[in-house]
Amino acid sequence: MSTDSSRPRESSRESGGGDHRNVAGSAEPAGAESRPVRAQDWRAAVEHRREELIELSHDLHANPEISLREHRSAARLAELLAERGFTVERPVAGLATAFTAEYGSGEFVVGLCAEYDALPEVGHACGHNIIAAAAVGAALALAEQAAELGITVRVLGTPAEETGGGKITMLEAGLFDRVAAALMVHPGPAEACAPRSLAITDLRVCYTGRAAHAAAAPELGVNAADAVTVAQVAIGLRRQHLEPEQMVHGIVTSGGAAPNIVPERAVAEYNLRAADPAALERLEQGIRACFEAGATATGCSVEVVRLSPVYTELNPDEWLAETYRSAVTELGRAPLTRAAERRDVIGSTDMGNVSRWIPSAHPMIALECGEAVNHQAEFAAACITDSADRAVLDGAAALACTAAEAALDPEQRERLLSAVEERNPSEVRQTSNRLSDSGGVV
């Protein structure tokens, strides 16, 4: 989305006034004076829900649930939205912890993605409690103006972002088909409006050998733990030859039962990341060769299982990202420069897959977290501070402002609605962005 028509235009909210138009391009309807126009106006609308949104964020944080087990979190969000008049459907897409909640009947569908899965051991150390609360806050604010904006507000409860790819399953199930713009906000140490991410695949490698007494008859054993060690050494040596932005990191989840038993089974899990799916395919082929080396050297059998669909890199819509940038700047935040945003990566997200098909924005909103970064216990602690609470409210306001600007700008509304009509749902639902278990693109 880098054509001239997708670039943000000067908005009358920059000067705090002007002749705002309705979706048909005519003058505002009577009574529209109360409609939020500036980011500060949306912030005021969100502020009315401060207590409710902060309580929601803190409640999710206090009750963390890992990917695909977010039953309480999904119910909490869905029930709140239902109480506010949203039409809720759950479960959806064959995912027990996924839901949708809709309000309004406008042709311009705003998709607000709410993540709520936590991490093992460190809980909400990626701040998904903030993501969910901000999405709900934006949805409630937009719902009050849905008729005047000509929009439908759709909250997509997207589980299993950390592993499992809930958004991908929901995308392929058609739940994003009519979405004109997909938006979410993610906390982090820095403010970034169009951050970069990497493509990723998650692999589990399982070695099977033969148990034996480690002292009385070691020659009868086939050591599966040794196979993992050989694979780890091979991967370590291969790192010298990785392409820029290719990364490999993993853990051993099972390596034997007792030191006097030759391990019959060993299991490791690895994340492979790269700049894009093509680079990821090349990386995976090399890492699979390392896994095979472990089996060959020890005589074990090996099985490699893909744990999640492949996540692709983010492809943010330029106009949406820049409109969000204007909103958070108005709210007193200081985003990184565009050059700084392009210099670093934020990890990986299944929102990348959504952004391949749907005009999207996945900005990062900064917390005061000292030296802590995402996936640390210290960052989890930062996700329920005053700074985190402000991020919920500012994030909700900026998302709502961005959605409203898109709906009210005739050129952007037409661009985004035309993209919906031109989209081929059958192509969206194909899994061309996944790699097969043999290592090739299917």
C-alpha positions as semicolon CSV with decimal commas, in nm:
position;residue;x (nm);y (nm);z (nm)
1;M;0,000;0,000;0,000
2;S;0,267;0,250;-0,103
3;T;0,085;0,432;-0,381
4;D;0,021;0,802;-0,353
5;S;-0,345;0,741;-0,266
6;S;-0,242;0,545;0,041
7;R;-0,034;0,826;0,185
8;P;-0,194;1,031;0,463
9;R;-0,333;1,363;0,357
10;E;-0,338;1,679;0,563
11;S;-0,635;1,641;0,795
12;S;-0,847;1,922;0,930
13;R;-0,795;1,780;1,278
14;E;-0,440;1,910;1,254
15;S;-0,583;2,258;1,287
16;G;-0,854;2,151;1,527
17;G;-1,148;2,228;1,297
18;G;-1,261;2,243;0,939
19;D;-1,551;2,111;0,735
20;H;-1,555;1,743;0,825
21;R;-1,761;1,542;0,581
22;N;-1,976;1,238;0,626
23;V;-1,914;0,919;0,435
24;A;-2,099;1,036;0,127
25;G;-1,892;1,353;0,109
26;S;-2,175;1,585;0,213
27;A;-2,166;1,819;0,508
28;E;-2,190;1,672;0,855
29;P;-2,535;1,563;0,970
30;A;-2,711;1,767;1,232
31;G;-2,595;1,686;1,580
32;A;-2,251;1,568;1,466
33;E;-2,084;1,838;1,669
34;S;-2,044;1,584;1,952
35;R;-1,859;1,338;1,736
36;P;-1,493;1,302;1,835
37;V;-1,270;1,458;1,571
38;R;-0,925;1,501;1,718
39;A;-0,722;1,235;1,896
40;Q;-0,775;1,429;2,217
41;D;-1,151;1,403;2,165
42;W;-1,125;1,027;2,132
43;R;-0,905;1,022;2,440
44;A;-1,180;1,201;2,631
45;A;-1,433;0,947;2,507
46;V;-1,210;0,664;2,626
47;E;-1,143;0,839;2,957
48;H;-1,509;0,792;3,053
49;R;-1,435;0,418;3,060
50;R;-1,105;0,447;3,245
51;E;-1,205;0,245;3,549
52;E;-1,361;-0,034;3,347
53;L;-1,071;-0,064;3,103
54;I;-0,797;-0,052;3,365
55;E;-0,981;-0,311;3,574
56;L;-1,005;-0,532;3,264
57;S;-0,633;-0,499;3,191
58;H;-0,534;-0,577;3,549
59;D;-0,776;-0,870;3,573
60;L;-0,633;-1,034;3,261
61;H;-0,282;-0,973;3,393
62;A;-0,365;-1,138;3,726
63;N;-0,507;-1,445;3,555
64;P;-0,265;-1,534;3,274
65;E;-0,353;-1,818;3,038
66;I;-0,120;-1,961;2,775
67;S;-0,199;-2,010;2,406
68;L;-0,522;-2,197;2,326
69;R;-0,609;-2,220;2,696
70;E;-0,735;-1,863;2,735
71;H;-1,088;-1,972;2,834
72;R;-1,139;-1,725;3,118
73;S;-0,982;-1,435;2,929
74;A;-1,191;-1,491;2,616
75;A;-1,509;-1,522;2,821
76;R;-1,428;-1,206;3,017
77;L;-1,384;-1,000;2,700
78;A;-1,680;-1,148;2,516
79;E;-1,916;-1,101;2,810
80;L;-1,813;-0,738;2,858
81;L;-1,877;-0,659;2,493
82;A;-2,209;-0,844;2,495
83;E;-2,317;-0,636;2,794
84;R;-2,243;-0,323;2,588
85;G;-2,469;-0,431;2,303
86;F;-2,223;-0,612;2,078
87;T;-2,337;-0,927;1,901
88;V;-2,094;-1,195;2,015
89;E;-2,016;-1,526;1,852
90;R;-1,797;-1,782;2,025
91;P;-1,626;-2,005;1,969
92;V;-1,532;-1,935;1,607
93;A;-1,295;-2,081;1,346
94;G;-1,279;-2,409;1,537
95;L;-1,086;-2,236;1,816
96;A;-1,243;-2,274;2,160
97;T;-1,094;-1,946;2,282
98;A;-1,161;-1,730;1,975
99;F;-1,460;-1,498;1,934
100;T;-1,602;-1,212;1,733
101;A;-1,811;-0,921;1,862
102;E;-1,987;-0,677;1,629
103;Y;-2,169;-0,348;1,662
104;G;-2,326;-0,140;1,387
105;S;-2,424;-0,209;1,028
106;G;-2,204;0,016;0,815
107;E;-2,034;-0,122;0,506
108;F;-1,693;-0,008;0,634
109;V;-1,587;-0,283;0,876
110;V;-1,320;-0,189;1,130
111;G;-1,141;-0,496;1,263
112;L;-0,989;-0,454;1,610
113;C;-0,767;-0,746;1,708
114;A;-0,755;-0,838;2,077
115;E;-0,478;-1,070;2,192
116;Y;-0,492;-1,220;2,541
117;D;-0,262;-1,522;2,561
118;A;0,023;-1,516;2,812
119;L;0,364;-1,682;2,831
120;P;0,464;-1,987;3,038
121;E;0,625;-1,896;3,371
122;V;0,643;-1,519;3,312
123;G;0,273;-1,455;3,250
124;H;0,180;-1,136;3,065
125;A;0,539;-1,044;2,990
126;C;0,436;-0,943;2,638
127;G;0,158;-0,717;2,760
128;H;-0,134;-0,884;2,588
129;N;-0,357;-0,764;2,871
130;I;-0,291;-0,413;2,740
131;I;-0,363;-0,518;2,381
132;A;-0,701;-0,664;2,476
133;A;-0,807;-0,372;2,695
134;A;-0,706;-0,117;2,431
135;A;-0,900;-0,303;2,162
136;V;-1,210;-0,310;2,383
137;G;-1,168;0,058;2,466
138;A;-1,143;0,153;2,099
139;A;-1,443;-0,066;2,015
140;L;-1,665;0,089;2,281
141;A;-1,571;0,442;2,176
142;L;-1,629;0,371;1,807
143;A;-1,959;0,193;1,874
144;E;-2,108;0,517;2,006
145;Q;-2,034;0,681;1,669
146;A;-2,086;0,379;1,442
147;A;-2,397;0,513;1,268
148;E;-2,249;0,856;1,196
149;L;-1,922;0,703;1,077
150;G;-2,098;0,446;0,860
151;I;-1,901;0,162;1,014
152;T;-1,936;-0,180;1,166
153;V;-1,707;-0,233;1,463
154;R;-1,577;-0,591;1,475
155;V;-1,363;-0,706;1,764
156;L;-1,173;-1,021;1,677
157;G;-1,070;-1,216;1,983
158;T;-0,751;-1,372;1,853
159;P;-0,596;-1,638;2,078
160;A;-0,261;-1,811;2,050
161;E;-0,037;-1,536;1,917
162;E;0,269;-1,653;2,111
163;T;0,238;-1,993;1,945
164;G;-0,044;-2,143;1,743
165;G;-0,126;-1,860;1,502
166;G;-0,485;-1,790;1,601
167;K;-0,517;-1,501;1,356
168;I;-0,410;-1,724;1,069
169;T;-0,678;-1,980;1,149
170;M;-0,937;-1,702;1,176
171;L;-0,814;-1,542;0,852
172;E;-0,849;-1,871;0,667
173;A;-1,193;-1,927;0,821
174;G;-1,315;-1,605;0,657
175;L;-1,350;-1,391;0,969
176;F;-1,146;-1,109;0,812
177;D;-1,315;-1,129;0,471
178;R;-1,517;-0,805;0,495
179;V;-1,270;-0,614;0,713
180;A;-1,160;-0,288;0,551
181;A;-0,889;-0,208;0,806
182;A;-0,739;-0,433;1,075
183;L;-0,590;-0,255;1,376
184;M;-0,424;-0,340;1,706
185;V;-0,165;-0,190;1,939
186;H;0,114;-0,375;2,120
187;P;0,316;-0,256;2,422
188;G;0,694;-0,244;2,422
189;P;0,990;-0,039;2,545
190;A;0,967;0,205;2,251
191;E;0,699;0,384;2,050
192;A;0,689;0,260;1,689
193;C;0,406;0,322;1,443
194;A;0,518;0,094;1,157
195;P;0,752;-0,160;1,318
196;R;0,921;-0,443;1,131
197;S;0,884;-0,807;1,223
198;L;1,033;-1,133;1,101
199;A;0,875;-1,440;0,950
200;I;0,888;-1,739;1,187
201;T;0,822;-2,109;1,204
202;D;0,812;-2,327;1,518
203;L;0,952;-2,680;1,495
204;R;0,962;-2,968;1,741
205;V;1,227;-3,232;1,678
206;C;1,182;-3,572;1,844
207;Y;1,459;-3,833;1,855
208;T;1,394;-4,195;1,943
209;G;1,676;-4,431;2,041
210;R;1,694;-4,733;2,270
211;A;1,718;-4,742;2,650
212;A;1,985;-4,942;2,831
213;H;2,166;-4,947;3,165
214;A;2,417;-4,665;3,139
215;A;2,687;-4,862;3,327
216;A;2,606;-5,231;3,287
217;A;2,524;-5,231;2,915
218;P;2,577;-4,889;2,756
219;E;2,675;-5,055;2,428
220;L;2,314;-5,170;2,389
221;G;2,176;-4,819;2,412
222;V;2,106;-4,563;2,140
223;N;2,126;-4,222;2,306
224;A;1,854;-3,979;2,196
225;A;2,000;-3,701;2,412
226;D;2,326;-3,731;2,221
227;A;2,131;-3,679;1,899
228;V;2,004;-3,347;2,033
229;T;2,360;-3,252;2,132
230;V;2,491;-3,325;1,782
231;A;2,207;-3,119;1,630
232;Q;2,279;-2,831;1,866
233;V;2,649;-2,832;1,774
234;A;2,564;-2,843;1,404
235;I;2,324;-2,550;1,442
236;G;2,583;-2,356;1,639
237;L;2,839;-2,402;1,364
238;R;2,588;-2,313;1,095
239;R;2,515;-1,976;1,258
240;Q;2,835;-1,837;1,105
241;H;2,676;-1,877;0,763
242;L;2,326;-1,746;0,831
243;E;2,192;-1,466;0,616
244;P;2,119;-1,126;0,773
245;E;1,813;-1,144;1,000
246;Q;1,803;-1,523;0,997
247;M;1,784;-1,647;1,357
248;V;1,764;-1,984;1,533
249;H;1,685;-2,036;1,900
250;G;1,556;-2,337;2,088
251;I;1,525;-2,533;2,411
252;V;1,545;-2,900;2,510
253;T;1,211;-3,001;2,658
254;S;1,293;-3,365;2,726
255;G;1,635;-3,526;2,756
256;G;1,602;-3,841;2,961
257;A;1,454;-3,975;3,284
258;A;1,760;-4,064;3,497
259;P;2,139;-4,049;3,453
260;N;2,172;-4,429;3,479
261;I;1,935;-4,487;3,187
262;V;2,051;-4,422;2,831
263;P;1,785;-4,174;2,711
264;E;1,546;-4,342;2,472
265;R;1,366;-4,021;2,377
266;A;1,469;-3,658;2,355
267;V;1,274;-3,356;2,235
268;A;1,374;-3,001;2,144
269;E;1,173;-2,706;2,019
270;Y;1,316;-2,440;1,790
271;N;1,207;-2,103;1,652
272;L;1,343;-2,019;1,309
273;R;1,314;-1,658;1,193
274;A;1,401;-1,473;0,876
275;A;1,320;-1,155;0,688
276;D;1,055;-1,317;0,470
277;P;0,911;-1,662;0,385
278;A;1,165;-1,727;0,109
279;A;1,459;-1,666;0,345
280;L;1,281;-1,871;0,607
281;E;1,249;-2,164;0,367
282;R;1,623;-2,155;0,299
283;L;1,696;-2,144;0,671
284;E;1,462;-2,431;0,748
285;Q;1,621;-2,657;0,490
286;G;1,961;-2,603;0,654
287;I;1,832;-2,656;1,008
288;R;1,653;-2,973;0,908
289;A;1,988;-3,101;0,781
290;C;2,129;-3,035;1,129
291;F;1,844;-3,235;1,282
292;E;1,919;-3,520;1,042
293;A;2,287;-3,503;1,139
294;G;2,191;-3,580;1,498
295;A;2,000;-3,887;1,389
296;T;2,272;-4,008;1,152
297;A;2,552;-3,968;1,407
298;T;2,373;-4,160;1,683
299;G;2,153;-4,410;1,501
300;C;1,832;-4,257;1,631
301;S;1,519;-4,204;1,430
302;V;1,398;-3,844;1,400
303;E;1,062;-3,676;1,349
304;V;1,011;-3,303;1,291
305;V;0,669;-3,154;1,367
306;R;0,552;-2,803;1,285
307;L;0,385;-2,650;1,591
308;S;0,227;-2,344;1,429
309;P;0,148;-2,206;1,085
310;V;0,429;-1,998;0,944
311;Y;0,401;-1,632;1,048
312;T;0,496;-1,385;0,777
313;E;0,656;-1,045;0,828
314;L;0,444;-0,736;0,892
315;N;0,337;-0,532;0,591
316;P;0,179;-0,222;0,749
317;D;-0,049;0,002;0,549
318;E;0,135;0,330;0,516
319;W;-0,168;0,556;0,546
320;L;-0,303;0,379;0,854
321;A;0,039;0,380;1,019
322;E;0,095;0,750;0,953
323;T;-0,255;0,841;1,069
324;Y;-0,189;0,652;1,391
325;R;0,143;0,838;1,419
326;S;-0,038;1,172;1,401
327;A;-0,285;1,057;1,666
328;V;-0,030;0,942;1,924
329;T;0,182;1,249;1,862
330;E;-0,121;1,463;1,939
331;L;-0,163;1,262;2,259
332;G;0,186;1,368;2,368
333;R;0,378;1,056;2,273
334;A;0,708;1,061;2,083
335;P;0,729;0,781;1,822
336;L;1,060;0,664;1,684
337;T;1,160;0,811;1,351
338;R;1,068;0,612;1,045
339;A;1,436;0,531;0,992
340;A;1,467;0,396;1,346
341;E;1,156;0,184;1,297
342;R;1,309;0,023;0,991
343;R;1,643;-0,041;1,161
344;D;1,525;-0,287;1,426
345;V;1,275;-0,572;1,442
346;I;1,018;-0,646;1,711
347;G;1,016;-1,026;1,684
348;S;0,735;-1,204;1,500
349;T;0,355;-1,194;1,498
350;D;0,066;-1,365;1,323
351;M;-0,063;-1,014;1,248
352;G;0,192;-1,032;0,966
353;N;-0,028;-1,284;0,788
354;V;-0,331;-1,058;0,828
355;S;-0,135;-0,764;0,689
356;R;-0,056;-0,957;0,370
357;W;-0,425;-0,950;0,281
358;I;-0,592;-0,677;0,485
359;P;-0,474;-0,313;0,515
360;S;-0,341;-0,319;0,870
361;A;-0,154;-0,136;1,142
362;H;0,033;-0,299;1,432
363;P;0,198;-0,010;1,617
364;M;0,397;-0,045;1,939
365;I;0,308;0,173;2,236
366;A;0,581;0,252;2,487
367;L;0,576;0,167;2,856
368;E;0,804;0,305;3,124
369;C;0,982;-0,024;3,191
370;G;1,341;0,074;3,269
371;E;1,586;-0,168;3,110
372;A;1,324;-0,442;3,075
373;V;1,210;-0,576;2,740
374;N;0,926;-0,801;2,632
375;H;0,932;-1,160;2,761
376;Q;1,107;-1,069;3,085
377;A;0,946;-1,091;3,428
378;E;1,035;-0,726;3,481
379;F;0,836;-0,632;3,172
380;A;0,538;-0,828;3,302
381;A;0,554;-0,620;3,619
382;A;0,558;-0,303;3,406
383;C;0,233;-0,405;3,235
384;I;0,014;-0,302;3,531
385;T;0,183;0,026;3,623
386;D;0,045;0,377;3,575
387;S;0,240;0,390;3,249
388;A;0,071;0,071;3,130
389;D;-0,269;0,206;3,225
390;R;-0,200;0,520;3,024
391;A;-0,097;0,298;2,730
392;V;-0,436;0,124;2,744
393;L;-0,621;0,456;2,723
394;D;-0,390;0,626;2,473
395;G;-0,377;0,314;2,258
396;A;-0,756;0,284;2,254
397;A;-0,794;0,650;2,161
398;A;-0,533;0,636;1,885
399;L;-0,688;0,323;1,734
400;A;-1,034;0,478;1,742
401;C;-0,905;0,799;1,589
402;T;-0,727;0,609;1,311
403;A;-1,038;0,407;1,229
404;A;-1,258;0,716;1,228
405;E;-1,019;0,908;1,003
406;A;-1,022;0,619;0,756
407;A;-1,401;0,605;0,757
408;L;-1,444;0,981;0,717
409;D;-1,180;1,048;0,452
410;P;-1,361;0,989;0,121
411;E;-1,046;0,891;-0,070
412;Q;-0,927;0,646;0,194
413;R;-1,273;0,504;0,252
414;E;-1,305;0,433;-0,119
415;R;-0,954;0,284;-0,135
416;L;-1,011;0,050;0,158
417;L;-1,361;-0,055;0,051
418;S;-1,238;-0,119;-0,303
419;A;-0,969;-0,345;-0,160
420;V;-1,241;-0,548;0,013
421;E;-1,427;-0,596;-0,313
422;E;-1,112;-0,685;-0,504
423;R;-0,998;-0,937;-0,247
424;N;-1,040;-1,301;-0,344
425;P;-1,152;-1,489;-0,032
426;S;-1,046;-1,822;-0,177
427;E;-0,688;-1,695;-0,210
428;V;-0,690;-1,559;0,144
429;R;-0,794;-1,899;0,274
430;Q;-0,517;-2,087;0,096
431;T;-0,215;-2,176;0,308
432;S;0,045;-2,066;0,056
433;N;0,238;-1,894;0,332
434;R;0,305;-2,220;0,517
435;L;0,598;-2,452;0,468
436;S;0,541;-2,824;0,437
437;D;0,689;-3,070;0,683
438;S;0,938;-3,168;0,415
439;G;1,075;-2,815;0,420
440;G;0,931;-2,673;0,099
441;V;0,665;-2,413;0,033
442;V;0,322;-2,562;-0,044
